[in-house]
Amino acid sequence: MVRMSDLVRGVVREAPPRPAERAPETAAEAVPAAAPAPPVATPRPRPEPPPMPPNIAPPLRVREEPVVPTGPIEDSEALLGELQDLLLEVRNLIGTSGGFPWPRLEDLIDRAVTSLERSPDLFWVANNPAAPPGVDYLAFHQARVAVMAIRIGVNVGYDHRRLHALGLAGCLIDVGLWQMPDTLLRRLDSLAGEELAAYRGHPRVSAEIIRRWGPPDEHIVQAVLEHHEREQGQGFPQGLAAAAMNPEAKILGLADTYTSLTLPPSARPRLRPHEAVREIVKSRHESFPSALIKALLSEISVFPPGTVVRLNTEEIGRVVAVNRNHPLRPRIEVVADSRGNRLQTPKVIDLSESPFLYVTGPVSEGSR
């Protein structure tokens, strides 16, 4: 018999498949030139269409063939650590007249964007719900939000410039909470009265602090201000609905919600990645656009790499890779048979190619 705690706990990731090479397009057939037309009166110019409102972005579309930059791969753990360290310095700037280190933060975010455009490795490092001992929760949380928001942005087709601004905003969404008592965060689920009102006002406080720091892009302020707004107008502090919301704020809100579920600041039990995704999916028509949830789901999956699962055959395995086109049918390394006996040689099964096999659910570490 085998215990789940004996299984390999390391997260095994498979690099996303490289886009298939596209066949060269055939030359278009020559079109004979038309006979000269008789002279006609010059048409009146058409009026220019009205500009799009600043808050409205083109419809989101999940990118199927991301552009992969070249160059050396960043050390993901070191990069996330640098980001947290800089955010700790930012905390010390709250309430002072000190200048904000925009060049340093922009450099770190630029490196993070490049890393996440190439590979999800930094995303998975940030997805680790185990906070380092003694870490400042808000510094850790905001660094995770920035990374996850950037990766969601990559998956919906944002360009490098837009991803850069999104990452800057993600790093600073909760700077206003540093002005509030630490005990408030630990009691978020039981706040009422003035304390609840103060918490619901933290997006305004954060936006105002960032504005005083002179950000390189004013959209950063707006995204931070609106990251707690929701699709049906049930958010705060302004009660905005979908059409009126900043599109980057929607991504930040989704990343913020996911990271708070997997590592909450309060005593609420943390959810595993697939549990957090399921919780978010339940409210997909109320809180977040479906396109964004699809982008997150394609990265996390209901059963992310490393999850120990049971198949309908009662065999036990570990998820080793996510199938982006079929999130519920990942690649599994089967390590134990239907009786719980460890296999001498684990076998790998791609559930997307095995229609009669499926995951019945995750297995807790203490299970046999």
N, C-alpha and C positions, 0 to 999 in steps of 0.2 A: 504494500500500500504506500501511497505517496502523499505527503503533506504539501499543501500549497506553499508553505513557508520555505520548503526545500527547493522550490522552483527558482530558476534564475530570475532575479528581480530587475536586472538591467533593462533599460528601454532599448529595444532594437529598432532602428529606423531604416527605412529604405529610401534612398534618394528618389524624388519624384521622377517618373519616366520622362526621358527627353522627348521633346516633340518630334514626331515623325517628319522626315524631310518631304517637302511638298514637290510634286513633279512640276517641271517647268511648264508654264502656260504656252499653248500653241499660238502662233502668230495669227492675228485676226485677218480674215479675208479682205482683200482690197475692195473698196467700194468705189464704183465709178463716179467721177465728178458729175454733179448735176449741171444742167445748162444754166447759163447766167439768167438770173431773175430780173424782170423789169424793175426799174427804180420805183421805190415806194417812199411814202412819207416816213420820216424818222419817228419811231414810236416814242411816246412820252415815257420817261423813266418811272419804274415802279417804286413806290415808297419803300424805304427800308423797314423790315419787320421790327416791332418793338423789342428792346433788349430783354433778356431773361432776368427775372428778379434775382438779386444776389444770393438768396438762400436756396435757389432751386438748382439742382444738378441734373445732368442727363441721366436717363434710366441706368441703373447699375446692371452690369452684365458680368457674370463670373468668367474670368479669363481662363481659357482652356489651354493656351500655349504661351506661358509667360516668357518674357525676354530674360535670358539668363546672362548676367554680366560675367566677365572673365576677371581673373586676378586671384591673388592669394585668399584663402578662406580664413576668416576671423576665428579666434578662439572664443567661442560663444560664452562660456562661463566668465572669462576675463572681461569681455565686453559688457556683460550684464553687471558685473561687479563695479566696473568703472562708472557705469550709469548711476548705480545706487550711491556710490561715493560722492559724485557730483551733486546729486539731489540732497544729500546730507548737508553739503555746503550751502545749497539753496535754502534749506530750512533756517540756517543761521542768518540769512539775509532778511527774513520776515521781520517787519517792523523797524528796519534800519534804512539808512540812506545809501548803503553800499551799492556799487554798480553790479548789474547782473552779468554773469559770464556767458553771454550768448554765443561767442565764437566757440568756446569749448563744448557747450551743449550741442550746437549745430554740427560740430565735427563728429561727436559721438553718434548723433542721430543719423548723420550721413553714412557713417560706417554701418550702423544697424540696418538702414534701408538697403544698402548694397548687399549685406549679408543675407537679409531675408528675401531679397529678389533672387538670390542664387540658391538658397537652401532653407528648409524649415528648421534647421538645427537650433538656431537661437530661439525660435518659437518654443521648441520643446524644452530647452533649458529654463525659459521663463515659465513654462507650464508646470514645472515641478512645484507642488504645493507645500513643500517643506521649507519654511523660511529659515535662514541661518540663525543660530543662537544670538540673541541680543540685537537683532536687526531692528532698525526703525521701521515700523509697519508701513507708514505712508511712503517712505522712500522706496521700499521694496515693492509696494503695491503699484505706485505710479510707474516705476521702471517696467513692471510686468504689463501694465496697461499699454504703455507706449509700444512695446514689442508686439503684443498681440494685435493691437489696432493696425500697426504697419502691415503685419502679415495678412490681415483681413483685407486691407486696402490693396495689397498685391493681388489677392485672389479676385477682387472685383475690377481690376484693370486700372488702378490709379498709376499715373506716371511718377517718376522719381521726385519731381518738385512737390507734387501734392502729398506724396508719402512722407516727405521731409517735414512739411508743416503739420501733418497728422501726428507724427512722432513727437514733435516739440510740444504740441497741445497735450498729448497723452502723458508726458512727463510732469505736467503742471496742473492736471485737472483738480487736484485736491489740496493745493498749497494753502487754501483758506482754512482747511481743517487744522493746520499747524497752529492756528491762533486760538483754538478751542481746547478745553481740558482733555487730556488723554483718556480719562475715564468715560467721556462721552462716547467715544468710538466703541468702547467695550460694552456699552449698554444700548446700542443702536436699536435693538429689537424691543426695547421697553421705554423709549423716549416719549415724552408727552409735554404739552404746554409749551413753555418758553424754550426748553431744550430742543424739542422737535422743531420749533420755528427757527431756532438758530442753525440747526443742522440743514434744514431745507433752504436756508439762505446761503449756504457755503459756496454754491456755484457763483453767486454774485460777488462774494468776497474774493474768491479766487480770481475771477475775471478782472476785478479792480486792481488787485495786487499785480497781476501780469501786465496790465495796461500801464501802471506806474513804472514798470521795469523797461518799457519801451521795446516791445517785441518786434522782430523783423517782419512780421506779417499780422495785420489786424484780424485776419480770419481765425488766428489762434485764440484770441480773446473770445470771439463769438462761439467757437466750438466748445471751449471750456464752460462758458456761461450756460450752454444749452445741453450739456451731456446727460442731464437727468430728465430731460423732456422725453415724452413717449408718444408713439404713433397716434393713440386715441385721445391725446390731450390730458392724460392722467398723471403727467410728470410735474416737475417743479424746476425753477421757481416761477415760471411764467405761464404754465399750462398750455404750451404750444402743441399743435397737432402736426401731423406728418408734413403737409405741404409748406408749413411755415418754418420748419426746422432746418438748421444747418446740416448738410449731409455728413460732414465730418463728425459732428456731434452725435449722430446716430451710430457711427462706428465706435466712437469712444464710449458711448453708453453701453453698447453690447460687450465690448472688451472689459469695461469696468464691472458690469454685472457678472460676467463669467469669472473674473478673477476674485470677486468678492464671494462668490459661491464656493470656489475651490479653496480659498483661504480667507475666511471671514475675520473681521477685526474683533467681533464679539465672541461670546462663548458658544454661539450656534455651531453645531457640528459641521465640519467641512464636507463638501461633496466631492466624490471622485469625478474626474473629467467627464465620463460618459453620463453620470448622474446630473451634473451641472448642465450639460447640453440638453438632456431630456427635459429638465426644468425650464430651460429657455424655450425649447420647441413648443411646450404647452401654451405659451403666450405669444406665439409668433405673429398672430394677427392683431395683437393688442399693443405690444411693446416695441417690436422691431420689424423692419422690412424683411420679407421672406428671402430676398436676394442676399442680404447680409448674413442671415442665419445659415443659408446654404453655403456661403463662403466659409463660415466658421465650422460648420459640420464637415465640409470637405477636408478641413485640416485636423480637427479633433477626432471626428468619427464618434459614434456611440461607444465603440470599443477601441480606444486608442492603443498604440503600440505599448506592450508591456502588460496589458490587461490579461489576467488569467480567466479563461472562459470554459464553459461546458457546452459540448455539442449535443445535438439531438440523439446521437449514438451513445451518449453518456461518456464519451472520451473527453479528456481534459487537455487543453492546450493553452498556448500563450500567443497573443496577437503579435506578429512580427512586422506587419506592414498594413497600411490602410489602402483600400481600393477607392480612389476618389470618385469613380463613377457609381460605385455601389457601396456606400458607407456601412451598410449592415452586413456586408459579406467581405470581411478582411481576409488576409492571408494568415493562416494559423500554423504554428508548430505544435503538433500533437505530442505530448510528453507522457501521457498515461492512458491506459486502455479503459474500457467501460467498467472494469472492476477496481480501478484505482491503482493498478500496478504500473510502475514506471517502465517505459519502453527503453530498451538498451540503445536503440537508435531512433531518436525522434524523427517523425516524418512531417513534411511541410505540405499543407493543403491550401490551395487557393479556392476559397468558397465561391468566388465569382465564376469558377469553372466547374463547380460541383453542385448542381441544382438540387440534389436530394439531401445535402448537408446544410445545417444552419446553426447559429449560436442560440442557445436557449437562455443564456444569461451569464453574468460574471460569477466567479467563484471567490469566496472570501479566503484569506490566507490560512485560516485555521481549518478549512475543510479538508476532508480526505478524498 
